[in-house]
Amino acid sequence: MNGHIVGLWKRAKNGAHSFAYASEWLQSRFATPISLSLPLSSGSYVGAEVSTFFDNLLPDNPDIRRRMQSVLGADTVQPFDLLAAAGADCVGALQLLGTPDMPEVRRVEATRVSDADIATVLRAYRAHPLGMASEDGDFRISMAGAQEKTALLWYENRWHRPRASTPTSHVFKLPIGRIEHAGMDLGASVPNEWLCSRIAAALGLPVARAEMKRFDGVAVLVVERFDRRWSDDGTWLIRLPQEDLCQALGVPPGRKYEADGGPGMVQIMDLLLQSLQPHDDRRTFFRANVVFWLLGAIDGHAKNFSVFLHPAGRIQLTPLY
């Protein structure tokens, strides 16, 4: 996290996953758990609780995972293989690196891109999942969710493609399009999501900043990442620890919906009792579900709510997204 070794994630020959916090991290004043489901401990975690947490860092869409495997040259679509190649910029503060050598994080390394460059990346989403190309090994990211997207860095009033250990600052969400198996046409998802976010904000809910943009004719929703914050001197972008509620509760992404056995409102309201501001966060969560019902928003599953992670296992609800 931000240049500090947090722990070691391993996969044994039999496929079992384990995670152990580094002793230096446990003694650090910055010590924060990577997940509420994996509290700070001097022992090792083994099994499904480990693989479930990391699985939730990847796209939910199996097709995107298969395309990631192809571009990255990964052995399988399993989380360990994909994140070994694409875990340098994940949601939250974790960077997954294959070496104990810590990269320099307190600087910005990035290449400026034009609107035409961005449009080219967006149009090539099928060949280049999450905007990653085989020939550009310096840009590797992972983002959860089922929607096609990529991410870039807004720096010095221009868009940039991050390099080395520099994180992205904004997510670019493409129109969802037609979902054949459900008989749904979500080709207008970009203006729809933007409008719903404005309505939610007008009703007093904390919502991630988002705006509709066109790059050489390609429409996207550009969302400012709330898990990133510029340092006080503006020289580097800090990654903020956070996780979605499937991760916090140890639930696999395939069970993100309550109807599939995932977390429901009662379980989440209980979790939010651990918040630094439990009354406010529980009220916000409840009000958000009322607004979702009013809007006819049917995707309010546990992965669409997240919490910031603080030392001592305390949390705080993030803005809605």
C-alpha positions as CSV (number, residue, x, y, z in Angstrom):
1,M,0.0,0.0,0.0
2,N,1.6,3.3,-1.1
3,G,5.1,1.8,-1.1
4,H,4.7,-0.3,2.1
5,I,4.8,-4.1,2.0
6,V,1.5,-5.3,3.5
7,G,1.8,-9.0,3.2
8,L,2.3,-12.1,1.1
9,W,-0.3,-13.9,-1.0
10,K,0.7,-17.4,-2.1
11,R,-0.8,-20.3,-4.0
12,A,0.4,-23.8,-3.1
13,K,1.0,-26.5,-5.7
14,N,-2.4,-28.0,-4.6
15,G,-4.1,-24.7,-5.5
16,A,-4.7,-23.6,-1.9
17,H,-4.4,-19.9,-1.3
18,S,-2.8,-18.3,1.8
19,F,-2.2,-14.7,2.9
20,A,-0.1,-13.5,5.8
21,Y,0.5,-9.9,6.9
22,A,4.1,-8.7,7.0
23,S,5.4,-8.2,10.5
24,E,6.6,-4.7,9.5
25,W,3.1,-3.8,8.5
26,L,1.6,-5.1,11.7
27,Q,4.0,-2.8,13.7
28,S,3.4,0.2,11.4
29,R,1.4,3.2,12.4
30,F,-0.3,2.9,9.0
31,A,-1.4,-0.7,9.7
32,T,-4.8,-1.3,8.2
33,P,-6.4,-4.6,7.2
34,I,-6.7,-5.3,3.5
35,S,-10.3,-6.5,4.3
36,L,-12.7,-6.8,7.2
37,S,-12.8,-10.4,6.2
38,L,-9.0,-10.7,6.8
39,P,-8.4,-8.7,10.0
40,L,-4.8,-7.8,11.1
41,S,-3.2,-10.9,12.5
42,S,0.2,-12.4,13.0
43,G,-1.1,-15.8,11.7
44,S,-1.8,-16.9,8.2
45,Y,-5.2,-17.1,6.5
46,V,-5.7,-20.1,4.3
47,G,-8.4,-21.2,1.9
48,A,-11.6,-19.7,0.4
49,E,-11.6,-16.5,2.5
50,V,-8.3,-15.5,0.8
51,S,-9.2,-16.4,-2.8
52,T,-12.6,-14.8,-2.4
53,F,-11.2,-11.5,-1.4
54,F,-8.8,-11.4,-4.4
55,D,-11.4,-12.8,-6.8
56,N,-13.5,-9.7,-6.0
57,L,-10.7,-7.4,-7.4
58,L,-11.3,-8.7,-10.9
59,P,-14.1,-8.1,-13.5
60,D,-17.3,-10.1,-12.8
61,N,-17.7,-10.8,-16.5
62,P,-16.2,-14.2,-17.5
63,D,-15.7,-13.0,-21.1
64,I,-13.6,-10.0,-19.9
65,R,-11.5,-12.4,-17.8
66,R,-10.9,-14.6,-20.8
67,R,-9.8,-11.7,-22.9
68,M,-7.5,-10.5,-20.0
69,Q,-5.9,-13.9,-20.0
70,S,-5.2,-13.7,-23.7
71,V,-3.7,-10.2,-23.6
72,L,-1.7,-10.9,-20.4
73,G,-0.5,-14.3,-21.4
74,A,-1.8,-15.7,-18.1
75,D,-1.9,-19.4,-17.6
76,T,-5.5,-19.5,-16.5
77,V,-8.4,-17.1,-15.7
78,Q,-8.0,-17.7,-12.0
79,P,-7.5,-14.7,-9.7
80,F,-3.9,-15.6,-8.8
81,D,-2.8,-15.8,-12.5
82,L,-4.6,-12.7,-13.7
83,L,-3.7,-10.5,-10.8
84,A,-0.1,-11.6,-10.9
85,A,0.0,-9.9,-14.3
86,A,-2.6,-7.1,-13.9
87,G,-2.6,-6.3,-10.2
88,A,-0.3,-3.2,-10.2
89,D,-3.4,-0.9,-10.1
90,C,-6.4,-2.3,-8.4
91,V,-9.5,-0.9,-6.7
92,G,-8.4,0.4,-3.3
93,A,-4.9,0.8,-2.1
94,L,-3.4,-2.6,-2.8
95,Q,-0.7,-3.2,-5.5
96,L,-0.1,-6.8,-6.3
97,L,3.6,-7.2,-7.2
98,G,5.7,-10.3,-8.0
99,T,8.8,-9.0,-6.2
100,P,9.5,-7.7,-2.7
101,D,11.2,-4.6,-4.3
102,M,9.0,-1.7,-3.7
103,P,8.4,0.7,-6.7
104,E,8.7,4.5,-6.3
105,V,5.2,5.7,-5.7
106,R,5.8,9.3,-4.7
107,R,6.0,10.7,-8.3
108,V,4.0,10.7,-11.5
109,E,5.1,8.7,-14.5
110,A,2.6,8.9,-17.4
111,T,2.3,9.5,-21.1
112,R,-0.1,12.2,-22.4
113,V,-2.9,10.9,-24.7
114,S,-5.1,12.8,-27.1
115,D,-8.9,12.5,-27.5
116,A,-8.2,10.4,-30.6
117,D,-5.9,8.1,-28.7
118,I,-8.6,7.6,-26.0
119,A,-11.2,6.9,-28.7
120,T,-9.0,4.3,-30.2
121,V,-8.6,2.5,-26.9
122,L,-12.4,2.7,-26.2
123,R,-13.3,1.3,-29.6
124,A,-10.9,-1.6,-29.2
125,Y,-12.4,-2.8,-25.9
126,R,-12.9,-6.3,-27.2
127,A,-9.3,-6.8,-28.2
128,H,-7.9,-4.7,-25.3
129,P,-9.9,-5.5,-22.1
130,L,-9.8,-2.7,-19.6
131,G,-7.8,-0.8,-22.1
132,M,-4.8,-3.2,-21.9
133,A,-2.8,-4.2,-25.0
134,S,-0.3,-7.0,-25.3
135,E,2.3,-4.7,-26.7
136,D,2.0,-2.1,-23.8
137,G,3.2,-4.1,-20.8
138,D,3.6,-0.9,-18.7
139,F,-0.2,-0.4,-18.4
140,R,-1.8,-3.1,-16.3
141,I,-5.0,-2.6,-14.2
142,S,-7.8,-4.5,-12.7
143,M,-11.3,-3.3,-12.0
144,A,-14.4,-5.2,-10.7
145,G,-17.8,-5.0,-12.3
146,A,-19.5,-6.5,-15.4
147,Q,-19.3,-3.4,-17.6
148,E,-16.7,-2.7,-20.2
149,K,-14.4,0.1,-19.0
150,T,-10.9,1.4,-18.7
151,A,-9.2,4.0,-16.6
152,L,-6.8,7.0,-17.1
153,L,-5.0,9.7,-15.1
154,W,-6.0,13.3,-15.2
155,Y,-2.8,15.3,-14.6
156,E,-1.8,18.9,-15.4
157,N,-5.2,19.4,-17.0
158,R,-4.6,16.6,-19.6
159,W,-5.4,12.9,-19.8
160,H,-2.5,10.6,-19.4
161,R,-1.9,6.8,-19.5
162,P,-0.1,6.0,-16.3
163,R,3.2,4.1,-16.3
164,A,5.3,2.3,-13.7
165,S,3.6,2.6,-10.3
166,T,1.4,5.6,-11.0
167,P,-2.3,4.9,-10.4
168,T,-5.3,5.9,-12.5
169,S,-7.6,8.7,-11.3
170,H,-10.8,8.3,-13.4
171,V,-12.8,5.3,-14.7
172,F,-14.2,5.4,-18.2
173,K,-17.5,3.4,-18.5
174,L,-18.7,2.4,-21.9
175,P,-22.4,1.9,-22.8
176,I,-23.5,-1.5,-21.7
177,G,-25.4,-2.2,-25.0
178,R,-27.8,-5.1,-25.5
179,I,-28.0,-8.0,-23.1
180,E,-29.3,-10.7,-25.3
181,H,-30.1,-13.4,-22.6
182,A,-32.1,-10.8,-20.6
183,G,-33.8,-9.2,-23.7
184,M,-32.6,-5.8,-22.5
185,D,-31.2,-2.9,-24.5
186,L,-28.9,-0.8,-22.3
187,G,-27.4,1.2,-25.1
188,A,-28.3,4.4,-23.2
189,S,-26.7,3.4,-20.0
190,V,-24.2,6.3,-20.0
191,P,-26.8,9.1,-19.9
192,N,-29.1,7.0,-17.7
193,E,-26.4,6.4,-15.1
194,W,-25.4,10.1,-15.2
195,L,-29.0,11.2,-14.7
196,C,-29.6,8.8,-11.9
197,S,-26.4,10.0,-10.1
198,R,-27.6,13.6,-10.4
199,I,-31.0,12.7,-9.0
200,A,-29.4,10.8,-6.1
201,A,-27.1,13.8,-5.4
202,A,-30.0,16.2,-5.6
203,L,-31.8,14.1,-2.9
204,G,-28.8,14.6,-0.6
205,L,-26.9,11.3,-1.1
206,P,-23.1,11.3,-1.4
207,V,-22.3,10.3,-5.0
208,A,-19.1,9.9,-6.9
209,R,-18.4,12.8,-9.3
210,A,-19.2,11.8,-12.9
211,E,-19.7,13.5,-16.2
212,M,-20.6,12.4,-19.7
213,K,-17.8,12.8,-22.3
214,R,-17.3,12.2,-26.0
215,F,-13.9,11.3,-27.4
216,D,-13.8,11.5,-31.1
217,G,-17.5,10.5,-31.2
218,V,-17.3,7.7,-28.5
219,A,-19.6,8.4,-25.6
220,V,-18.5,7.4,-22.1
221,L,-19.2,8.1,-18.4
222,V,-16.1,9.5,-16.8
223,V,-16.2,8.8,-13.0
224,E,-13.6,10.3,-10.6
225,R,-12.2,7.6,-8.4
226,F,-12.8,8.2,-4.7
227,D,-10.1,5.7,-3.8
228,R,-7.5,8.1,-5.0
229,R,-6.3,11.4,-3.5
230,W,-3.6,13.8,-4.4
231,S,-0.8,14.4,-1.8
232,D,-0.8,17.8,-0.1
233,D,2.0,19.0,-2.3
234,G,0.3,17.6,-5.5
235,T,3.3,15.6,-6.5
236,W,1.8,12.1,-6.3
237,L,-1.5,10.3,-6.2
238,I,-2.3,8.4,-3.0
239,R,-4.2,5.1,-3.0
240,L,-6.9,4.9,-0.3
241,P,-7.8,1.6,1.3
242,Q,-11.3,0.5,0.5
243,E,-13.3,-2.7,-0.4
244,D,-16.7,-3.5,-1.6
245,L,-19.2,-5.2,0.6
246,C,-18.7,-8.7,-0.9
247,Q,-15.1,-8.4,0.1
248,A,-15.9,-7.1,3.5
249,L,-18.3,-10.0,4.2
250,G,-16.3,-12.7,2.5
251,V,-18.8,-13.3,-0.3
252,P,-17.7,-14.5,-3.8
253,P,-18.6,-12.2,-6.7
254,G,-21.0,-14.8,-8.1
255,R,-23.2,-14.3,-5.0
256,K,-23.3,-10.5,-5.0
257,Y,-27.1,-10.5,-5.3
258,E,-29.2,-11.3,-2.3
259,A,-31.4,-13.5,-4.5
260,D,-28.3,-15.7,-5.1
261,G,-27.5,-16.0,-1.4
262,G,-25.5,-12.8,-1.1
263,P,-25.7,-10.1,1.5
264,G,-29.0,-8.4,2.3
265,M,-29.9,-5.1,3.9
266,V,-30.0,-6.5,7.5
267,Q,-26.5,-8.0,7.2
268,I,-25.1,-4.8,5.7
269,M,-26.7,-2.6,8.3
270,D,-25.1,-4.7,11.0
271,L,-21.7,-4.4,9.2
272,L,-22.1,-0.6,9.2
273,L,-22.2,-0.6,13.0
274,Q,-18.4,-0.8,12.7
275,S,-18.3,2.6,10.9
276,L,-16.7,5.7,12.3
277,Q,-20.1,7.3,11.9
278,P,-22.6,4.4,12.2
279,H,-25.7,6.5,12.4
280,D,-24.9,8.5,9.3
281,D,-23.7,5.6,7.2
282,R,-26.6,3.3,8.0
283,R,-29.0,6.2,7.2
284,T,-27.2,6.8,3.9
285,F,-27.3,3.1,3.0
286,F,-31.1,2.9,3.8
287,R,-31.9,6.1,1.9
288,A,-29.9,4.9,-1.1
289,N,-32.0,1.7,-1.3
290,V,-35.2,3.8,-1.2
291,V,-33.8,6.0,-4.0
292,F,-32.9,2.9,-6.0
293,W,-36.4,1.7,-5.6
294,L,-37.9,5.0,-6.8
295,L,-35.5,5.0,-9.8
296,G,-36.3,1.4,-10.7
297,A,-32.5,0.7,-10.3
298,I,-32.3,-3.1,-10.1
299,D,-28.5,-3.4,-9.6
300,G,-28.1,-2.4,-6.0
301,H,-26.1,-5.5,-5.1
302,A,-23.3,-5.8,-2.4
303,K,-20.5,-5.0,-4.9
304,N,-22.1,-1.7,-5.7
305,F,-21.5,-0.4,-2.2
306,S,-18.0,0.0,-0.6
307,V,-16.4,1.1,2.6
308,F,-13.1,3.0,3.2
309,L,-10.8,1.0,5.6
310,H,-9.2,2.7,8.6
311,P,-6.8,1.4,11.2
312,A,-8.2,-0.8,14.0
313,G,-10.8,-2.3,11.7
314,R,-13.0,0.9,11.5
315,I,-14.8,1.7,8.3
316,Q,-16.7,4.5,6.5
317,L,-19.2,4.2,3.7
318,T,-17.8,5.5,0.4
319,P,-19.7,7.8,-2.0
320,L,-22.3,5.9,-4.1
321,Y,-21.4,4.8,-7.6
